[in-house]
Amino acid sequence: MEHFVGLIFFIMIAGIVLVGAVILGFFKMFTRSGNGNVAEEAQMIQEMYQSMSRMEERIEALETILLEKDGKERRS
C-alpha cells in the first residue's frame, strides 16, 4: 500500500511539472516577436509532446512494476 501512495504522489508531482513546463513554453512562445521564430516554436511544441509521451510510458511502466510488486507481497 505504501508503494501505491508513493506512485500517486509521483504522478501528482509529474503532472505539476508537466503543467509548469507547458505554461513556461507558452509564455516563451508568446513573448517572442517576429515570424522567424515560428519554426522554433513548432519544434519546441513537438519536443514537449514527445517528452510527454515518454513520461507517460515511464509512468505506465512504474505503475506496472509497483502493481506487480504489490500483488506478490499480498500473496506472500
Jmol script that loads the backbone (N, CA, C; Angstrom):
load data "model"
ATOM      1  N   MET A   1       0.828  -1.201   0.000  1.00  0.00           N
ATOM      2  CA  MET A   1       0.000   0.000   0.000  1.00  0.00           C
ATOM      3  C   MET A   1       0.863   1.253   0.000  1.00  0.00           C
ATOM      4  N   GLU A   2       2.056   1.158   0.643  1.00  0.00           N
ATOM      5  CA  GLU A   2       2.940   2.316   0.683  1.00  0.00           C
ATOM      6  C   GLU A   2       3.402   2.694  -0.723  1.00  0.00           C
ATOM      7  N   HIS A   3       3.621   1.667  -1.555  1.00  0.00           N
ATOM      8  CA  HIS A   3       4.072   1.928  -2.916  1.00  0.00           C
ATOM      9  C   HIS A   3       2.979   2.630  -3.721  1.00  0.00           C
ATOM     10  N   PHE A   4       1.748   2.278  -3.464  1.00  0.00           N
ATOM     11  CA  PHE A   4       0.633   2.897  -4.183  1.00  0.00           C
ATOM     12  C   PHE A   4       0.539   4.384  -3.842  1.00  0.00           C
ATOM     13  N   VAL A   5       0.722   4.721  -2.579  1.00  0.00           N
ATOM     14  CA  VAL A   5       0.691   6.119  -2.159  1.00  0.00           C
ATOM     15  C   VAL A   5       1.863   6.866  -2.801  1.00  0.00           C
ATOM     16  N   GLY A   6       3.029   6.229  -2.828  1.00  0.00           N
ATOM     17  CA  GLY A   6       4.194   6.836  -3.465  1.00  0.00           C
ATOM     18  C   GLY A   6       3.973   7.051  -4.946  1.00  0.00           C
ATOM     19  N   LEU A   7       3.315   6.095  -5.590  1.00  0.00           N
ATOM     20  CA  LEU A   7       3.022   6.207  -7.019  1.00  0.00           C
ATOM     21  C   LEU A   7       2.080   7.381  -7.278  1.00  0.00           C
ATOM     22  N   ILE A   8       1.058   7.508  -6.471  1.00  0.00           N
ATOM     23  CA  ILE A   8       0.116   8.611  -6.637  1.00  0.00           C
ATOM     24  C   ILE A   8       0.832   9.942  -6.426  1.00  0.00           C
ATOM     25  N   PHE A   9       1.699  10.014  -5.419  1.00  0.00           N
ATOM     26  CA  PHE A   9       2.469  11.230  -5.175  1.00  0.00           C
ATOM     27  C   PHE A   9       3.364  11.540  -6.368  1.00  0.00           C
ATOM     28  N   PHE A  10       4.027  10.531  -6.912  1.00  0.00           N
ATOM     29  CA  PHE A  10       4.902  10.712  -8.071  1.00  0.00           C
ATOM     30  C   PHE A  10       4.112  11.216  -9.272  1.00  0.00           C
ATOM     31  N   ILE A  11       2.948  10.649  -9.513  1.00  0.00           N
ATOM     32  CA  ILE A  11       2.114  11.070 -10.642  1.00  0.00           C
ATOM     33  C   ILE A  11       1.667  12.520 -10.459  1.00  0.00           C
ATOM     34  N   MET A  12       1.327  12.895  -9.237  1.00  0.00           N
ATOM     35  CA  MET A  12       0.911  14.277  -8.981  1.00  0.00           C
ATOM     36  C   MET A  12       2.066  15.237  -9.239  1.00  0.00           C
ATOM     37  N   ILE A  13       3.252  14.903  -8.761  1.00  0.00           N
ATOM     38  CA  ILE A  13       4.423  15.759  -8.973  1.00  0.00           C
ATOM     39  C   ILE A  13       4.739  15.847 -10.458  1.00  0.00           C
ATOM     40  N   ALA A  14       4.690  14.710 -11.173  1.00  0.00           N
ATOM     41  CA  ALA A  14       4.960  14.715 -12.611  1.00  0.00           C
ATOM     42  C   ALA A  14       3.939  15.590 -13.343  1.00  0.00           C
ATOM     43  N   GLY A  15       2.696  15.520 -12.944  1.00  0.00           N
ATOM     44  CA  GLY A  15       1.664  16.354 -13.551  1.00  0.00           C
ATOM     45  C   GLY A  15       1.902  17.828 -13.319  1.00  0.00           C
ATOM     46  N   ILE A  16       2.300  18.177 -12.114  1.00  0.00           N
ATOM     47  CA  ILE A  16       2.575  19.579 -11.799  1.00  0.00           C
ATOM     48  C   ILE A  16       3.758  20.081 -12.616  1.00  0.00           C
ATOM     49  N   VAL A  17       4.808  19.271 -12.717  1.00  0.00           N
ATOM     50  CA  VAL A  17       5.978  19.661 -13.502  1.00  0.00           C
ATOM     51  C   VAL A  17       5.598  19.807 -14.969  1.00  0.00           C
ATOM     52  N   LEU A  18       4.797  18.888 -15.460  1.00  0.00           N
ATOM     53  CA  LEU A  18       4.381  18.930 -16.863  1.00  0.00           C
ATOM     54  C   LEU A  18       3.551  20.180 -17.153  1.00  0.00           C
ATOM     55  N   VAL A  19       2.616  20.496 -16.292  1.00  0.00           N
ATOM     56  CA  VAL A  19       1.794  21.691 -16.472  1.00  0.00           C
ATOM     57  C   VAL A  19       2.674  22.940 -16.422  1.00  0.00           C
ATOM     58  N   GLY A  20       3.624  22.966 -15.496  1.00  0.00           N
ATOM     59  CA  GLY A  20       4.542  24.102 -15.413  1.00  0.00           C
ATOM     60  C   GLY A  20       5.367  24.262 -16.676  1.00  0.00           C
ATOM     61  N   ALA A  21       5.835  23.134 -17.231  1.00  0.00           N
ATOM     62  CA  ALA A  21       6.626  23.193 -18.463  1.00  0.00           C
ATOM     63  C   ALA A  21       5.785  23.705 -19.631  1.00  0.00           C
ATOM     64  N   VAL A  22       4.551  23.265 -19.704  1.00  0.00           N
ATOM     65  CA  VAL A  22       3.671  23.731 -20.784  1.00  0.00           C
ATOM     66  C   VAL A  22       3.395  25.224 -20.639  1.00  0.00           C
ATOM     67  N   ILE A  23       3.113  25.665 -19.442  1.00  0.00           N
ATOM     68  CA  ILE A  23       2.855  27.091 -19.212  1.00  0.00           C
ATOM     69  C   ILE A  23       4.098  27.911 -19.557  1.00  0.00           C
ATOM     70  N   LEU A  24       5.265  27.439 -19.128  1.00  0.00           N
ATOM     71  CA  LEU A  24       6.507  28.139 -19.450  1.00  0.00           C
ATOM     72  C   LEU A  24       6.732  28.174 -20.960  1.00  0.00           C
ATOM     73  N   GLY A  25       6.450  27.075 -21.642  1.00  0.00           N
ATOM     74  CA  GLY A  25       6.595  27.040 -23.093  1.00  0.00           C
ATOM     75  C   GLY A  25       5.680  28.034 -23.782  1.00  0.00           C
ATOM     76  N   PHE A  26       4.430  28.088 -23.359  1.00  0.00           N
ATOM     77  CA  PHE A  26       3.504  29.049 -23.940  1.00  0.00           C
ATOM     78  C   PHE A  26       3.924  30.483 -23.635  1.00  0.00           C
ATOM     79  N   PHE A  27       4.413  30.712 -22.420  1.00  0.00           N
ATOM     80  CA  PHE A  27       4.865  32.049 -22.053  1.00  0.00           C
ATOM     81  C   PHE A  27       6.018  32.481 -22.944  1.00  0.00           C
ATOM     82  N   LYS A  28       6.989  31.588 -23.134  1.00  0.00           N
ATOM     83  CA  LYS A  28       8.120  31.914 -24.002  1.00  0.00           C
ATOM     84  C   LYS A  28       7.669  32.113 -25.444  1.00  0.00           C
ATOM     85  N   MET A  29       6.701  31.318 -25.857  1.00  0.00           N
ATOM     86  CA  MET A  29       6.225  31.395 -27.231  1.00  0.00           C
ATOM     87  C   MET A  29       5.565  32.753 -27.501  1.00  0.00           C
ATOM     88  N   PHE A  30       4.795  33.256 -26.563  1.00  0.00           N
ATOM     89  CA  PHE A  30       4.070  34.499 -26.780  1.00  0.00           C
ATOM     90  C   PHE A  30       4.909  35.744 -26.497  1.00  0.00           C
ATOM     91  N   THR A  31       6.004  35.605 -25.779  1.00  0.00           N
ATOM     92  CA  THR A  31       6.831  36.771 -25.505  1.00  0.00           C
ATOM     93  C   THR A  31       7.834  37.036 -26.617  1.00  0.00           C
ATOM     94  N   ARG A  32       8.055  36.078 -27.482  1.00  0.00           N
ATOM     95  CA  ARG A  32       8.964  36.291 -28.609  1.00  0.00           C
ATOM     96  C   ARG A  32       8.255  37.093 -29.687  1.00  0.00           C
ATOM     97  N   SER A  33       9.044  37.818 -30.456  1.00  0.00           N
ATOM     98  CA  SER A  33       8.457  38.594 -31.542  1.00  0.00           C
ATOM     99  C   SER A  33       9.101  38.190 -32.854  1.00  0.00           C
ATOM    100  N   GLY A  34       8.392  38.417 -33.941  1.00  0.00           N
ATOM    101  CA  GLY A  34       8.931  38.130 -35.270  1.00  0.00           C
ATOM    102  C   GLY A  34       8.403  36.825 -35.816  1.00  0.00           C
ATOM    103  N   ASN A  35       8.472  36.706 -37.147  1.00  0.00           N
ATOM    104  CA  ASN A  35       7.996  35.498 -37.813  1.00  0.00           C
ATOM    105  C   ASN A  35       9.072  34.431 -37.913  1.00  0.00           C
ATOM    106  N   GLY A  36      10.311  34.770 -37.647  1.00  0.00           N
ATOM    107  CA  GLY A  36      11.407  33.807 -37.740  1.00  0.00           C
ATOM    108  C   GLY A  36      11.357  32.745 -36.657  1.00  0.00           C
ATOM    109  N   ASN A  37      10.576  32.987 -35.625  1.00  0.00           N
ATOM    110  CA  ASN A  37      10.520  32.057 -34.502  1.00  0.00           C
ATOM    111  C   ASN A  37       9.449  30.984 -34.661  1.00  0.00           C
ATOM    112  N   VAL A  38       8.710  31.005 -35.749  1.00  0.00           N
ATOM    113  CA  VAL A  38       7.627  30.038 -35.931  1.00  0.00           C
ATOM    114  C   VAL A  38       8.188  28.624 -35.982  1.00  0.00           C
ATOM    115  N   ALA A  39       9.300  28.435 -36.693  1.00  0.00           N
ATOM    116  CA  ALA A  39       9.904  27.110 -36.782  1.00  0.00           C
ATOM    117  C   ALA A  39      10.398  26.652 -35.411  1.00  0.00           C
ATOM    118  N   GLU A  40      11.007  27.567 -34.663  1.00  0.00           N
ATOM    119  CA  GLU A  40      11.469  27.230 -33.312  1.00  0.00           C
ATOM    120  C   GLU A  40      10.302  26.855 -32.410  1.00  0.00           C
ATOM    121  N   GLU A  41       9.219  27.596 -32.513  1.00  0.00           N
ATOM    122  CA  GLU A  41       8.040  27.318 -31.692  1.00  0.00           C
ATOM    123  C   GLU A  41       7.447  25.960 -32.030  1.00  0.00           C
ATOM    124  N   ALA A  42       7.370  25.656 -33.316  1.00  0.00           N
ATOM    125  CA  ALA A  42       6.835  24.356 -33.722  1.00  0.00           C
ATOM    126  C   ALA A  42       7.722  23.230 -33.214  1.00  0.00           C
ATOM    127  N   GLN A  43       9.032  23.414 -33.290  1.00  0.00           N
ATOM    128  CA  GLN A  43       9.956  22.400 -32.801  1.00  0.00           C
ATOM    129  C   GLN A  43       9.820  22.237 -31.287  1.00  0.00           C
ATOM    130  N   MET A  44       9.656  23.350 -30.571  1.00  0.00           N
ATOM    131  CA  MET A  44       9.500  23.290 -29.123  1.00  0.00           C
ATOM    132  C   MET A  44       8.231  22.527 -28.749  1.00  0.00           C
ATOM    133  N   ILE A  45       7.158  22.781 -29.456  1.00  0.00           N
ATOM    134  CA  ILE A  45       5.894  22.082 -29.179  1.00  0.00           C
ATOM    135  C   ILE A  45       6.044  20.597 -29.465  1.00  0.00           C
ATOM    136  N   GLN A  46       6.719  20.249 -30.560  1.00  0.00           N
ATOM    137  CA  GLN A  46       6.938  18.836 -30.875  1.00  0.00           C
ATOM    138  C   GLN A  46       7.785  18.163 -29.806  1.00  0.00           C
ATOM    139  N   GLU A  47       8.822  18.841 -29.334  1.00  0.00           N
ATOM    140  CA  GLU A  47       9.664  18.271 -28.282  1.00  0.00           C
ATOM    141  C   GLU A  47       8.885  18.078 -26.987  1.00  0.00           C
ATOM    142  N   MET A  48       8.023  19.042 -26.664  1.00  0.00           N
ATOM    143  CA  MET A  48       7.205  18.903 -25.461  1.00  0.00           C
ATOM    144  C   MET A  48       6.252  17.724 -25.596  1.00  0.00           C
ATOM    145  N   TYR A  49       5.659  17.551 -26.775  1.00  0.00           N
ATOM    146  CA  TYR A  49       4.755  16.428 -26.995  1.00  0.00           C
ATOM    147  C   TYR A  49       5.505  15.104 -26.874  1.00  0.00           C
ATOM    148  N   GLN A  50       6.698  15.034 -27.451  1.00  0.00           N
ATOM    149  CA  GLN A  50       7.492  13.811 -27.354  1.00  0.00           C
ATOM    150  C   GLN A  50       7.886  13.533 -25.908  1.00  0.00           C
ATOM    151  N   SER A  51       8.245  14.566 -25.177  1.00  0.00           N
ATOM    152  CA  SER A  51       8.603  14.402 -23.767  1.00  0.00           C
ATOM    153  C   SER A  51       7.407  13.909 -22.951  1.00  0.00           C
ATOM    154  N   MET A  52       6.222  14.448 -23.237  1.00  0.00           N
ATOM    155  CA  MET A  52       5.021  13.991 -22.527  1.00  0.00           C
ATOM    156  C   MET A  52       4.739  12.529 -22.842  1.00  0.00           C
ATOM    157  N   SER A  53       4.938  12.123 -24.090  1.00  0.00           N
ATOM    158  CA  SER A  53       4.706  10.726 -24.463  1.00  0.00           C
ATOM    159  C   SER A  53       5.681   9.808 -23.736  1.00  0.00           C
ATOM    160  N   ARG A  54       6.951  10.197 -23.678  1.00  0.00           N
ATOM    161  CA  ARG A  54       7.944   9.385 -22.967  1.00  0.00           C
ATOM    162  C   ARG A  54       7.621   9.322 -21.476  1.00  0.00           C
ATOM    163  N   MET A  55       7.196  10.443 -20.897  1.00  0.00           N
ATOM    164  CA  MET A  55       6.850  10.454 -19.482  1.00  0.00           C
ATOM    165  C   MET A  55       5.659   9.546 -19.211  1.00  0.00           C
ATOM    166  N   GLU A  56       4.681   9.561 -20.109  1.00  0.00           N
ATOM    167  CA  GLU A  56       3.516   8.695 -19.951  1.00  0.00           C
ATOM    168  C   GLU A  56       3.931   7.232 -19.984  1.00  0.00           C
ATOM    169  N   GLU A  57       4.832   6.864 -20.895  1.00  0.00           N
ATOM    170  CA  GLU A  57       5.311   5.482 -20.968  1.00  0.00           C
ATOM    171  C   GLU A  57       6.046   5.089 -19.692  1.00  0.00           C
ATOM    172  N   ARG A  58       6.858   5.992 -19.174  1.00  0.00           N
ATOM    173  CA  ARG A  58       7.599   5.699 -17.942  1.00  0.00           C
ATOM    174  C   ARG A  58       6.659   5.529 -16.760  1.00  0.00           C
ATOM    175  N   ILE A  59       5.649   6.383 -16.671  1.00  0.00           N
ATOM    176  CA  ILE A  59       4.693   6.271 -15.567  1.00  0.00           C
ATOM    177  C   ILE A  59       3.930   4.958 -15.662  1.00  0.00           C
ATOM    178  N   GLU A  60       3.528   4.569 -16.863  1.00  0.00           N
ATOM    179  CA  GLU A  60       2.836   3.293 -17.035  1.00  0.00           C
ATOM    180  C   GLU A  60       3.731   2.129 -16.637  1.00  0.00           C
ATOM    181  N   ALA A  61       5.016   2.201 -16.974  1.00  0.00           N
ATOM    182  CA  ALA A  61       5.946   1.139 -16.585  1.00  0.00           C
ATOM    183  C   ALA A  61       6.091   1.085 -15.067  1.00  0.00           C
ATOM    184  N   LEU A  62       6.190   2.248 -14.426  1.00  0.00           N
ATOM    185  CA  LEU A  62       6.285   2.278 -12.965  1.00  0.00           C
ATOM    186  C   LEU A  62       5.023   1.727 -12.311  1.00  0.00           C
ATOM    187  N   GLU A  63       3.863   2.081 -12.855  1.00  0.00           N
ATOM    188  CA  GLU A  63       2.614   1.550 -12.316  1.00  0.00           C
ATOM    189  C   GLU A  63       2.598   0.039 -12.409  1.00  0.00           C
ATOM    190  N   THR A  64       3.017  -0.499 -13.545  1.00  0.00           N
ATOM    191  CA  THR A  64       3.046  -1.951 -13.733  1.00  0.00           C
ATOM    192  C   THR A  64       3.979  -2.601 -12.729  1.00  0.00           C
ATOM    193  N   ILE A  65       5.167  -2.050 -12.567  1.00  0.00           N
ATOM    194  CA  ILE A  65       6.137  -2.616 -11.626  1.00  0.00           C
ATOM    195  C   ILE A  65       5.582  -2.598 -10.204  1.00  0.00           C
ATOM    196  N   LEU A  66       5.019  -1.465  -9.805  1.00  0.00           N
ATOM    197  CA  LEU A  66       4.508  -1.354  -8.439  1.00  0.00           C
ATOM    198  C   LEU A  66       3.308  -2.256  -8.201  1.00  0.00           C
ATOM    199  N   LEU A  67       2.423  -2.366  -9.181  1.00  0.00           N
ATOM    200  CA  LEU A  67       1.264  -3.236  -9.013  1.00  0.00           C
ATOM    201  C   LEU A  67       1.680  -4.703  -8.957  1.00  0.00           C
ATOM    202  N   GLU A  68       2.669  -5.092  -9.763  1.00  0.00           N
ATOM    203  CA  GLU A  68       3.162  -6.472  -9.709  1.00  0.00           C
ATOM    204  C   GLU A  68       3.810  -6.751  -8.364  1.00  0.00           C
ATOM    205  N   LYS A  69       4.603  -5.796  -7.870  1.00  0.00           N
ATOM    206  CA  LYS A  69       5.262  -5.967  -6.579  1.00  0.00           C
ATOM    207  C   LYS A  69       4.240  -6.047  -5.457  1.00  0.00           C
ATOM    208  N   ASP A  70       3.214  -5.209  -5.517  1.00  0.00           N
ATOM    209  CA  ASP A  70       2.165  -5.210  -4.501  1.00  0.00           C
ATOM    210  C   ASP A  70       1.402  -6.539  -4.531  1.00  0.00           C
ATOM    211  N   GLY A  71       1.153  -7.066  -5.728  1.00  0.00           N
ATOM    212  CA  GLY A  71       0.462  -8.343  -5.851  1.00  0.00           C
ATOM    213  C   GLY A  71       1.278  -9.492  -5.284  1.00  0.00           C
ATOM    214  N   LYS A  72       2.582  -9.465  -5.471  1.00  0.00           N
ATOM    215  CA  LYS A  72       3.456 -10.517  -4.932  1.00  0.00           C
ATOM    216  C   LYS A  72       3.503 -10.452  -3.420  1.00  0.00           C
ATOM    217  N   GLU A  73       3.521  -9.238  -2.862  1.00  0.00           N
ATOM    218  CA  GLU A  73       3.571  -9.095  -1.409  1.00  0.00           C
ATOM    219  C   GLU A  73       2.283  -9.597  -0.760  1.00  0.00           C
ATOM    220  N   ARG A  74       1.166  -9.421  -1.420  1.00  0.00           N
ATOM    221  CA  ARG A  74      -0.114  -9.872  -0.861  1.00  0.00           C
ATOM    222  C   ARG A  74      -0.194 -11.394  -0.876  1.00  0.00           C
ATOM    223  N   ARG A  75       0.416 -12.033  -1.879  1.00  0.00           N
ATOM    224  CA  ARG A  75       0.372 -13.499  -1.960  1.00  0.00           C
ATOM    225  C   ARG A  75       1.272 -14.149  -0.901  1.00  0.00           C
ATOM    226  N   SER A  76       2.298 -13.426  -0.475  1.00  0.00           N
ATOM    227  CA  SER A  76       3.257 -13.994   0.497  1.00  0.00           C
ATOM    228  C   SER A  76       2.720 -14.000   1.896  1.00  0.00           C
TER     229      SER A  76
END
end "model"
wireframe off; spacefill off
backbone 0.3
color backbone group
